[in-house]
Amino acid sequence: MRWPFFDPPQDEIAAVACDLIVRFGLQSHDEALYLAEVAANMGARKNLQLYRLAAREIEKSFAEARVRVNMRLASEGSRNNAGGPRKLIDDRRARGEHAGLYPADPRRGAVRH
């Protein structure tokens, strides 16, 4: 729970989180936790809380981004497979791939019985 009089304002937390994401990319969460540790060692309580809250904000932001990417990939996948399994088999045949369960091995000659 955030205390409005003791914790930094939400816009400051968002600005720090955004800055860390821009500077450090996917490692920004780890960097925020490292900065919180440094602030704790220095005895800077305000910065400690700021970086802890920024790390939490970064984690939430990455989780939302993962959900959006997964939803987009799922929608693109359903659009691409609109023809169903029959279309997939026809596409493989058009590319010269084996239509069975296992791909044909070009190193093998004709199968002897």
C-alpha positions as CSV (number, residue, x, y, z in Angstrom):
1,M,0.0,0.0,0.0
2,R,1.3,3.4,-0.9
3,W,1.3,6.3,1.6
4,P,0.5,9.5,-0.3
5,F,2.5,11.7,2.1
6,F,5.6,9.5,2.4
7,D,6.0,7.8,-1.0
8,P,7.1,9.7,-4.1
9,P,4.3,10.8,-6.5
10,Q,3.1,8.5,-9.2
11,D,4.3,10.7,-12.0
12,E,7.8,10.7,-10.6
13,I,7.7,6.9,-10.3
14,A,6.5,6.6,-13.9
15,A,9.2,9.0,-15.1
16,V,12.0,7.0,-13.4
17,A,10.6,3.7,-14.7
18,C,10.4,5.1,-18.2
19,D,13.9,6.5,-18.1
20,L,15.3,3.2,-16.8
21,I,13.4,1.3,-19.6
22,V,14.8,3.6,-22.2
23,R,18.4,3.4,-20.9
24,F,18.6,-0.3,-19.9
25,G,15.9,-2.0,-21.9
26,L,15.1,-5.5,-20.7
27,Q,17.6,-5.2,-17.8
28,S,15.8,-2.1,-16.4
29,H,14.1,-4.1,-13.7
30,D,17.4,-5.5,-12.4
31,E,18.9,-2.0,-12.6
32,A,16.0,-0.5,-10.6
33,L,16.6,-3.2,-7.9
34,Y,20.3,-2.5,-7.9
35,L,19.7,1.2,-7.5
36,A,17.3,0.5,-4.6
37,E,20.1,-1.6,-3.0
38,V,22.6,1.3,-3.5
39,A,20.1,3.7,-2.0
40,A,19.6,1.4,1.0
41,N,23.4,1.2,1.6
42,M,23.6,5.0,1.4
43,G,20.7,5.5,3.8
44,A,18.6,7.4,1.3
45,R,15.1,6.2,2.2
46,K,13.3,8.4,-0.4
47,N,15.4,7.0,-3.3
48,L,15.1,3.5,-1.9
49,Q,11.3,3.7,-2.0
50,L,11.4,5.4,-5.4
51,Y,13.5,2.7,-7.0
52,R,11.5,-0.1,-5.4
53,L,8.2,1.4,-6.7
54,A,9.9,2.0,-10.1
55,A,10.9,-1.7,-10.2
56,R,7.3,-2.7,-9.5
57,E,6.1,-0.4,-12.2
58,I,8.6,-1.8,-14.7
59,E,7.5,-5.3,-13.9
60,K,3.9,-4.4,-14.5
61,S,4.8,-2.7,-17.7
62,F,6.7,-5.7,-19.0
63,A,3.8,-8.0,-18.0
64,E,1.3,-5.9,-19.9
65,A,3.6,-5.8,-23.0
66,R,3.9,-9.6,-22.9
67,V,0.2,-10.0,-22.8
68,R,-0.3,-7.6,-25.8
69,V,2.4,-9.3,-27.8
70,N,0.9,-12.8,-27.1
71,M,-2.5,-11.6,-28.1
72,R,-1.2,-10.1,-31.3
73,L,0.7,-13.2,-32.2
74,A,-2.3,-15.4,-31.5
75,S,-4.5,-13.2,-33.7
76,E,-1.9,-13.3,-36.5
77,G,-1.6,-17.0,-36.1
78,S,-5.3,-17.6,-36.4
79,R,-5.4,-15.4,-39.5
80,N,-2.6,-17.2,-41.2
81,N,-4.1,-20.6,-40.5
82,A,-7.5,-19.7,-41.8
83,G,-7.4,-22.5,-44.4
84,G,-7.0,-25.2,-41.7
85,P,-4.9,-28.3,-41.9
86,R,-5.8,-29.0,-45.6
87,K,-4.3,-25.7,-46.6
88,L,-1.2,-26.4,-44.6
89,I,-0.7,-29.7,-46.4
90,D,-1.3,-28.1,-49.8
91,D,1.3,-25.4,-49.0
92,R,3.8,-28.0,-48.0
93,R,3.3,-29.9,-51.3
94,A,3.6,-26.6,-53.3
95,R,7.0,-26.1,-51.6
96,G,8.1,-29.6,-52.4
97,E,8.0,-30.9,-48.8
98,H,6.8,-34.4,-47.9
99,A,3.2,-34.4,-46.9
100,G,3.5,-37.2,-44.4
101,L,4.3,-37.0,-40.7
102,Y,8.1,-37.0,-41.3
103,P,10.0,-35.0,-43.9
104,A,11.5,-36.9,-46.7
105,D,15.2,-37.5,-46.3
106,P,17.0,-36.4,-49.6
107,R,20.0,-38.5,-48.8
108,R,18.0,-41.7,-49.0
109,G,17.2,-43.3,-52.3
110,A,14.1,-45.2,-53.1
111,V,12.9,-47.3,-50.2
112,R,13.5,-51.0,-50.7
113,H,10.9,-53.5,-49.4
